[in-house]
């Protein structure tokens, strides 16, 4: 069934060709784990917990973005973590567009799993704080993104044993 506008015309007929698409936003980051004690890092946002992540810059790969963002937001450099090559979490949802506040964008969030190789001083630059959460699934921290991510990590870790 085709979507229609108020005139009753199908969207494609109304706009002449194809209906305009929502802008696409892509964001990448890393969920950082440490082994002793087994725990994961979340950044404190004023109203919620968040991951070190951000928008992909022009010409940047997803992985380059994720590693840049984790270093910018935490001080953890790429050589401080080992990425789990078998893990990727992708989540799609709609957000209010930053550039066009009256418009909605489709957002794709891509998260890698990184293991801290050594103790590193966490230096939050874009968040008021951080916390290492003990790994004790299932977690109930934030339903929209964090909880599904951690459930995916738990499933991945069970399969890796």
Secondary structure, 3 states (H helix, E strand, C coil): CCCECCCCCEHHHHHCCCCCCCEEEEEEEEEEEEECCEEEEEEECCCCEECEEEECCCCCCHHHHHHHHHHHHHCCCHHHEEECCCCCEEEEEEEECCCCCCCEEEEEEEEEEEEECCCCCCCCCCCCEEEEEECCCCCCCCCCCHHHHHHHHHHHHHHHC
